[in-house]
Amino acid sequence: MTLLTLLMLLPGCSRELEGDDPGECADDADNDADGLFDCNDPDCAGAAVCSGGDADTDADSDADTDSDADTDSDADTDADTDTDTGFPCSVVVYDANPYDGQTGVFYLTAIEWSFSQVDPSATASVTRGGTPVPTTLAWQQPTNVLRIQPVTPLDPSTAYDVSVTWCGGALQAATTFTTSAVGTPVVDPAGLVGRVYAIDLTAGRFLQPPGVGALLQQQIDTQFLLAVTSVSGNDVGLRLGFVEEGTNPPTQDHCSATGEGIGAFTDPYVSAAIGDVALDLQGLAVSFDDTTVSGAFAADGASIEGVELQALIDTRGLVDLVQPGGAPDSVCVLVAAFGVSCVTCPGGGDFCLPIEVDQMTAAEVPATTVVPLTPADVAADPGCP
């Protein structure tokens, strides 16, 4: 399926709602997994089972029959048929991240609740064993996401409770999640040198570009290899390459250029600007410019959790996937229909899309290396297209 076909299907996508199937507003289940059940979910507003006790149809025919011969014809039969459903506003919570009961949550995660619209009255609190955790609140636009950011990193292997209110405090929901063991210092930082980890973009969450990131994810179904080249104090050297398609265990694609960078290391967390890397995607040259990678090493160095990758994708390399032989801006024109704009590429021209993918875990790939490759190396290799 081409990217064009996927994007054309987007308007047909829908979200599960409480009450969109018969009986869901009275089945004691959270059918849309937003933490609200049956009539406590605003999606059930108007359902007969939820309005039975509050459909105030009081045709109060107080035809004033007092004995003072009051002949004013104010037989005030105010039939105030207000169908009050009991819901104070129309704001709906779509989902929560981490979701209720989730385990293995990254210790640097931002807690995010997705709403149908911004609600300035919304409040949130996070506690650990009943003790409040200091947080900051900020609305993310245009996604209507309330970000609940802990001021300091969460503790590893610890349970946390989140409580959120909205609609002026009239509606509330709560979740509980538990962090993973990652977050403690690496036992042997020097032992990280030479280790290689596989990053799978299809296993992550596409935050950018909004609305079409998940569709791009289905086209850029590739893996990276991340090698640790050096560790010195607060610096970690990283090399990023691509995985050759169809290899298991994953091995380096020698027809794609690599990128290198020195990352700031706050044990166990590292963040590095890798620069530009190039991918041979289905025979097309696709560049990932201004690439950055971050994540936290497990204490034993066997994995990197909370991996996040950011880059600018030059969409000119994707044109033939969308419209063979099309104009250089074909992809940009297509995504513009969904409110997404291309930005200026490092080399010039408004053809780049920023991508941001998080919530990935990179497992170590034993007995694997990533050799440095420049675009000139790839061009000189007779085995590369």
C-alpha positions in Angstrom: 0.0 0.0 0.0 1.4 3.4 -1.0 1.7 6.4 1.3 -0.9 8.2 -1.0 -3.4 5.4 -0.4 -2.8 5.4 3.4 -3.3 9.2 3.6 -6.5 8.9 1.5 -7.8 6.4 4.0 -7.1 8.7 7.0 -10.5 10.4 7.1 -12.1 7.0 7.5 -10.2 6.3 10.6 -12.2 6.4 13.9 -11.7 6.2 17.6 -13.6 3.8 19.8 -16.1 5.6 21.9 -18.0 4.6 25.0 -21.6 4.0 23.9 -21.0 3.7 20.1 -22.2 0.1 20.3 -25.6 -0.9 21.9 -25.4 -1.6 25.6 -21.9 -0.1 26.2 -23.2 2.6 28.6 -24.4 -0.1 31.0 -22.0 -2.9 30.8 -19.6 -2.0 33.7 -16.7 -1.8 31.2 -14.4 0.9 30.0 -14.9 0.3 26.3 -12.8 3.2 25.1 -10.0 2.7 27.7 -10.1 6.3 28.9 -10.5 5.5 32.6 -14.2 6.3 32.7 -17.0 3.8 32.9 -20.5 3.8 31.5 -22.5 6.9 32.5 -19.4 8.5 34.1 -18.0 8.8 30.6 -19.2 12.0 28.8 -19.4 9.9 25.6 -22.6 8.4 27.1 -24.2 11.8 27.5 -27.7 11.6 26.1 -28.0 7.8 26.4 -31.4 6.8 27.8 -29.8 4.7 30.6 -27.8 7.7 31.8 -30.6 10.3 31.8 -33.4 8.5 33.4 -33.1 10.1 36.8 -32.4 13.6 35.6 -34.6 14.3 32.6 -36.3 17.1 34.4 -39.5 17.3 32.4 -41.4 19.2 35.1 -44.4 20.7 33.4 -45.1 22.6 36.6 -48.6 23.9 35.9 -48.7 26.2 38.9 -52.0 27.8 37.8 -52.1 30.2 40.6 -55.4 29.5 42.4 -55.0 31.7 45.4 -58.3 33.0 46.8 -57.5 36.7 46.1 -59.5 36.6 42.9 -56.3 37.2 41.0 -57.7 37.5 37.5 -54.4 38.0 35.8 -54.2 35.4 33.2 -50.8 34.2 34.2 -51.5 30.5 34.2 -47.7 30.1 34.2 -47.4 26.7 32.8 -43.7 26.9 32.3 -43.0 23.5 30.8 -39.2 23.7 31.4 -38.3 20.4 29.7 -34.6 20.7 30.4 -33.0 17.4 29.4 -30.2 17.8 31.9 -27.9 14.8 31.4 -25.8 15.5 34.4 -22.6 16.3 32.4 -21.4 19.8 33.0 -19.4 20.2 29.8 -18.6 18.5 26.5 -14.8 18.0 27.1 -13.8 14.3 26.7 -10.7 12.5 27.7 -9.5 10.3 24.8 -6.6 8.4 26.4 -3.8 8.6 29.0 -0.1 7.8 28.6 1.0 5.9 30.6 -2.3 4.0 30.5 -3.8 2.6 33.7 -2.0 -0.4 35.0 1.0 0.0 32.6 4.3 -1.4 33.8 7.9 -0.8 32.5 7.4 2.9 32.1 10.5 4.9 31.3 11.7 7.0 34.3 12.0 10.2 32.3 8.5 9.9 30.7 6.2 12.8 30.4 2.7 11.9 31.6 0.2 12.9 28.9 -3.6 13.0 28.8 -5.3 13.6 25.5 -8.5 15.7 25.5 -11.1 16.6 22.9 -10.3 20.2 23.5 -8.2 22.4 25.8 -9.8 22.8 29.2 -8.1 25.6 31.3 -9.9 24.3 34.4 -8.1 20.9 34.2 -5.9 20.0 37.2 -3.6 17.1 37.7 -1.7 15.5 40.6 0.9 12.7 40.8 1.7 10.8 44.0 4.1 8.1 45.1 2.9 6.1 48.0 0.6 9.0 48.9 3.4 11.6 48.8 2.9 14.4 46.2 5.3 14.5 43.3 6.1 18.1 42.1 5.0 18.5 38.4 4.4 21.2 35.9 1.4 21.3 33.6 1.3 22.5 30.0 -1.1 22.1 27.1 0.4 20.8 23.8 -1.2 22.2 20.7 -2.6 21.4 18.2 -3.1 18.0 19.8 -5.0 19.1 22.9 -2.7 17.1 25.1 -2.2 18.0 28.8 1.5 17.3 29.6 2.1 16.5 33.3 5.9 16.8 33.6 7.6 15.6 36.9 10.1 18.2 38.0 12.7 15.5 38.8 13.1 12.1 37.2 10.8 9.3 38.5 12.3 6.6 40.7 12.9 3.2 39.0 10.7 0.3 39.9 8.2 2.5 41.6 4.3 2.8 41.4 2.8 6.2 40.8 -0.8 7.4 40.9 -2.2 10.1 38.6 -5.4 12.0 39.2 -6.9 14.4 36.7 -10.0 16.6 37.0 -11.6 18.7 34.3 -14.9 20.5 33.6 -14.3 22.8 36.6 -13.6 19.8 38.8 -16.9 18.1 38.0 -15.3 15.2 36.2 -12.2 13.2 37.2 -10.3 10.1 36.4 -7.2 8.3 37.8 -4.5 5.9 36.6 -1.7 4.0 38.2 1.6 3.0 36.5 4.9 1.4 37.5 8.3 2.5 36.2 10.9 0.0 34.9 14.2 -0.8 36.5 16.1 1.6 34.2 17.3 4.8 35.8 20.1 3.5 38.1 23.7 4.1 37.0 25.5 1.8 34.6 27.6 -0.7 36.5 30.5 -0.6 34.0 30.3 2.5 31.7 33.6 1.7 30.0 32.2 -1.7 29.1 29.6 0.0 26.8 32.3 0.6 24.2 31.8 -1.7 21.2 28.3 -2.6 22.1 25.6 -2.3 19.3 21.9 -1.8 19.7 19.0 -2.1 17.3 16.3 0.6 17.1 13.1 -0.3 15.4 11.0 2.8 14.3 7.9 0.7 13.8 7.9 -0.1 17.5 7.9 3.5 18.6 5.3 6.3 18.9 5.4 8.9 16.1 4.8 12.3 17.7 5.8 14.3 14.6 4.5 15.2 12.1 1.1 15.4 13.8 -1.7 13.5 12.1 0.4 11.7 9.5 3.3 10.4 11.5 1.8 7.0 11.9 1.2 6.8 8.2 4.9 7.7 7.5 5.8 5.0 10.0 4.3 2.4 7.8 6.5 3.5 4.9 9.7 4.0 6.8 9.6 0.5 8.2 13.3 0.4 8.9 15.7 -0.2 11.8 18.8 1.6 12.9 22.0 0.2 14.5 23.5 2.4 17.3 27.1 1.6 18.3 28.9 3.0 21.3 32.3 4.1 20.1 33.8 5.8 23.2 33.0 6.6 26.8 35.0 9.4 28.6 33.6 11.0 31.7 30.4 12.8 30.7 30.8 12.1 27.0 29.7 9.1 25.0 30.5 8.6 21.3 27.8 7.1 19.2 27.6 5.9 15.6 24.3 5.5 13.8 23.7 3.2 10.8 20.9 1.5 9.0 20.0 -2.2 9.1 20.1 -4.2 5.9 16.6 -5.2 5.0 15.7 -8.8 5.8 18.7 -9.6 8.0 18.2 -11.4 11.3 20.0 -10.8 13.5 20.2 -7.3 12.1 23.4 -6.4 10.3 24.6 -3.1 8.9 23.4 -1.8 5.5 26.7 -1.0 3.7 24.8 1.0 1.1 23.6 3.6 3.5 25.9 6.3 5.0 26.4 6.5 8.8 26.4 9.4 11.2 28.5 10.1 14.3 28.3 12.3 17.3 29.5 12.8 20.9 26.6 12.8 23.4 26.2 14.3 26.8 26.2 11.4 29.3 24.3 11.9 32.6 24.5 8.3 33.7 22.5 6.4 32.6 21.0 8.9 30.1 22.7 10.0 26.9 21.7 12.4 24.2 23.7 13.0 21.0 23.5 15.0 17.8 24.3 12.5 15.1 24.1 14.8 12.1 23.0 13.5 8.7 22.5 9.9 7.7 21.2 8.5 4.4 19.0 5.5 3.8 18.5 3.3 0.8 14.7 2.8 1.1 13.2 0.5 -1.6 15.9 1.7 -4.0 15.3 5.4 -3.2 17.8 7.6 -1.4 16.2 9.2 1.6 18.2 11.5 3.9 17.7 11.9 7.6 19.2 15.4 8.4 20.0 16.9 11.8 19.4 13.5 13.5 19.5 13.3 17.3 19.2 10.2 19.4 18.6 9.9 23.2 17.9 7.2 25.7 19.0 5.5 29.0 21.2 2.5 29.3 20.1 -0.4 31.5 22.4 -0.9 34.5 24.0 -4.0 32.8 24.2 -2.3 29.4 22.0 -4.9 27.8 19.6 -2.4 26.4 18.7 1.3 25.9 15.2 2.3 27.0 13.2 5.4 26.4 14.9 5.8 23.0 13.8 8.9 21.1 14.9 9.8 17.6 14.4 13.2 15.9 15.3 14.1 12.4 14.4 16.1 9.3 13.3 13.8 6.4 13.9 15.2 3.0 10.6 14.3 1.3 12.1 14.5 -2.2 13.4 11.1 -1.7 9.9 9.8 -1.0 8.2 11.2 -4.1 8.3 8.0 -6.2 6.6 6.2 -3.3 3.7 8.7 -3.5 3.6 9.8 -7.2 6.2 8.2 -9.4 7.8 10.9 -11.5 6.0 13.6 -9.5 7.2 17.1 -8.7 9.8 17.5 -5.9 7.1 19.0 -3.6 4.6 16.2 -4.2 4.8 14.8 -0.6 4.6 18.3 0.9 1.5 19.1 -1.2 -0.1 15.9 0.0 0.5 16.4 3.7 -0.6 20.0 3.5 -4.1 18.8 3.1 -3.8 17.5 6.7 -2.5 20.8 8.1 1.1 19.7 8.0 3.7 22.0 6.5 7.2 21.1 5.2 10.1 23.1 6.5 13.4 24.3 5.1 16.0 21.6 4.6 19.5 22.2 5.8 20.6 22.3 2.2 17.8 24.7 1.2 14.3 24.2 -0.1 11.1 23.7 1.8 10.9 20.0 1.4 11.7 18.5 4.8 9.3 17.0 7.4 10.4 16.9 11.0 9.9 13.5 12.6 10.0 12.6 16.3 9.6 9.0 17.5 9.8 8.0 21.1 9.0 5.1 23.5 11.4 2.7 21.8 13.6 0.1 23.5 16.9 -0.8 21.7 18.1 -4.3 22.6 21.8 -5.2 22.2 22.8 -7.1 19.1 25.7 -9.3 20.0 28.7 -9.9 17.6 27.7 -7.0 15.4 29.7 -3.9 14.3 28.9 -0.6 12.6 31.6 0.7 10.4 31.8 4.3 9.4 30.5 5.1 5.9 30.4 8.4 4.1 28.2 9.2 1.1 31.4 9.0 -1.0 32.1 5.5 0.4 28.7 4.4 -0.6 28.9 6.0 -4.1 32.2 4.2 -4.7 30.9 0.8 -3.7 30.0 -1.1 -7.0 27.6 -3.3 -5.0 25.4 -0.3 -4.1 22.6 1.0 -6.4 
